[in-house]
């Protein structure tokens, strides 16, 4: 559908289709999060920001505490926004690769670009101090 729409747009002289994309988090119903919260020793266990106890008293943007308990792991996950939007762990190279693979997939399908929403929050959580930032952010 996207590639057909993109082709129709180009045929009719429309050359830009941009999607808004939030890189900071997924839904708590996303398969990655469901796998991550299922145990501490699965392949996606470190794809989100987890802690045994909340390491700080941070508040989320929208609904109270930024740390929500997940009994499946007996740990808390961090969410800058709503508790249904757990933050991805951008310190994990596998997360970066998966997100860039998704970006490439949609570009290959004909999307011309993205409007990156909430981009300043992708390295949030307890490791948000500048000394933890990846080299590409200087």
PyMOL commands that set and color helices and strands:
alter all, ss='L'
color gray80, all
select helices_A, chain A and resi 2-11+31-38+93-108+119-121+130-132+135-137
alter helices_A, ss='H'
color red, helices_A
select strands_A, chain A and resi 18-22+50-51+67-70+75-78+113-117
alter strands_A, ss='S'
color yellow, strands_A
deselect
rebuild
show_as cartoon
